Amino acid sequence: MKELSCRDAGFDCDTVLRGETVDDLLDQAGPHAKQVHGIEVTPDRAAQLRTLVRDA
């Protein structure tokens, strides 16, 4: 299991996404980022997020 925290990405948000793979997390991160933070997860941003994924 992998996880990605919005706080680790620099947002004032308590959301922690969890998934089996990094790709699962990025699939969740896109809609969350757009709906909650008003931003798009571009390929560059996705590459940055990949560095913040940790084992749950």
N, C-alpha and C positions, 0 to 999 in steps of 0.2 A: 504494500500500500504506500502511496506517495501523497504528499500534501504540499499545499502552497497557501501561504498566509498573505492577505492583503497588506497587513502591517509591514511584512518583510519587503513588500513592493513599494513601500513609502506612502501608503494610504491610511487615513484615519478611519479604519474599517475593521471590524472584528471577524469578518468572514474568513474561514479556512476551508479551502476546497480540498477534497480528497478523491482519489481515484487509483485505479490499478496501475496506470502508466502515466508518464509525463504527457502524452498526447491526450489522455482522458482529462487531465487537469486543464490543458490549454483549450479543449473543447468547452469546458465549463467557464473558463476565464473570459472568453470572448463575450458571451452574452452578459455575464455579471459586470464586466468592465463598462460595457455600453449602457446597461440599464441603471446601474448604481453610480458609476463614476463619470459617465458621459464621454468615454473615450473608446477609440477603436484599438484592438490588439493587432498592430501591424506586424509584419514579419520581424522587423528589428526589435519591437517590444516583446514579441514572443521569444526571441532569442535571449533577451534579458531575463524574462520570467523563468526560462528553463534553468538558469543558474541559481534560482532561488528555491527550486523544488528540493524537498528533503524526504527522507524515509519517515513514514508515520509509525 
